[in-house]
Amino acid sequence: MAEKRYAEALRLHRERNPFAAVCSRVCFHTCEDKCRRTTLDAPVSIRGIKRFMVDQEVTIQLPEVRENDQNAKRKIAIIGAGPAGLSCAYFLARLGYGRRCSSRNNDRVECLSKRFQLIGCRARSSPARFRMIEHMGVEIFTGIDVG
C-alpha cells in the first residue's frame, strides 16, 4: 500500500477473502480496539486501508485458478449462493474443482446484493464484483429449492 501497488495488494488480500469490497464496509473492526499501535498514537485503521485499496480497483481482477485434472473430475454441489456458498465456490474454483452452486432465489446477483444490504453494505458492491466468481468457472443455478 505504501508503495501504491494497490492492484497487487488487493490480489494478495483476495487470496483469503473473495469479498474484500463488501467486508471493507461491513467489518466492525474490533481488531483496532486491541491494536498495539494505540500505545504510541492511534490504532492502524485496517478497515479504512482495505476500503481504500478496494476503491482503487478499476477493473475486477480474476484470481489465479490452478488447473488440476484430478480435481476437475470431481463435482461438488454447494447448497446456497449467499456469501458463504459463493466463498466456498471461489476457493474450490481456485483449486481446480468442478463446482456448482444452487440458490432458491431466481436472480443470483440480486439475491446476493440484497443479503449484503441486509448487513449494511450498500456502496460499490456492484454485481460485477459478484460475477467475478462466475468468470472463474463456477456455475450458479437459480430457482432450486433443496431439502
N, C-alpha and C positions, 0 to 999 in steps of 0.2 A: 504494500500500500504506500509506504513512504517513497518508494521509487516510481510511483504512478503506474505500476504494472497491474492495472485493475482487472484486465481480462484473465491474466494468469492467476491472480488472487482468487477470482471467482471460480475459475476452473478447479483450483485446489479445494476451495470450500465445498464445491459440488461433489467432491469425492465422497463426502459423508452426508451431504444434505441436498437432495434434489430440489427442494422448495426454498431456496435461500431468499427469494423475493418475498415470500409470504412470512417466513419466520423472522425476517428482519423487521417486520411490522407488528407481529403479534406477540413476540417474546416479552416476558415480564422482566427480563434482565436482572434476575436475582443475584447473578454472579457479581454484579457491580457492588452489591452490599458487602460482599466478602473480599473484594479486591484489595490486595496488599498495597497497592499504589496509594490508597487513602491515607496511609501513614506519612506520605510525602506531600501530596497535594489533593488530587481528586482521582476517583476510580477511572479506569480506562472504559470508555463508552463503547463496549463491544457491539451492542445493537446498532448504535449510530454508525460505527465503522462498516458493519455489514450492510446496512441500508445504503450508505454512500456507495459502496462497492457495487451493489446490485443496480443502483440508479445510473451507473456509468455504462452499463451494458446496452449497446446499440442493437446488436443482432444476437439472438439467442444462440448460445454455444451448445453444441452437442457433445456430451462426454464420450470418452473412449469406450467402445464396445469391443470386448475381447471375443473374437470368433473362436468357438470351441465346438467342433463337430460332435463330440460325445455329449456335451450338454445340450446342443441344439436338437438332438433326437428326443430328448425328454421334454414332455409337455407339462406345464404347470398351470393350473387354473387358480386364479386369485378371485375370491368372492368379495365384491365391493370395490368400487372405483373411486373411493374417497381418498383423503390424504394418505392413510396407512396403506391401502391397497395399491395406489399408484407409486408410493415409495418402494414397496416390495417389488413391483414390476420393474421399476427403474434399476434396482440393484441386481435383479435376476437378468435383466437385459444386458447389463454391463458384463455379466459373467457368461453371456452367450446362450442362456437357456431359452427354449421356446416358451413364450408367455402369452397368456390370455387373461384379460380382466373383464369381469362381468359386473354390470350395475343394474339395479332395479329402475333407475331413472332413465328416461328416454333420450336426454341430451347430456352427454358426458361432461362437456365443458361447463354448461350452465349448472349442472349438479355440483360440480367441484367448486365453482365460483361461489355458489350460494353457501356451501359448507364453510368456506373460508370467511365469507362475510359474516356468518353467524358468530365466528370467534373474533371478529373485529378487524378483518383485513379487507379494506375497500380499494386502496390505491393500486397502482401499477401491476397487480397480479392478473395480467391480461391472459386471455385464452391461449395466446402464443406460448406463454411460459408452461402451460399445462400440455400443450401439443408437443412440446419437446420430447415427452415420453413416448408419444405415438411415433415420432420420427426415429426413435431408437428401435422400432420394430415391435412394439407392444400393440397387440390387438385388443381393442376395447369394445365389448359387446354391450348394448344397452337394451333395456326393456326386459331383462331376465330376472325373474324372482326365484331365488334359490332357497329351498327349505320352506 
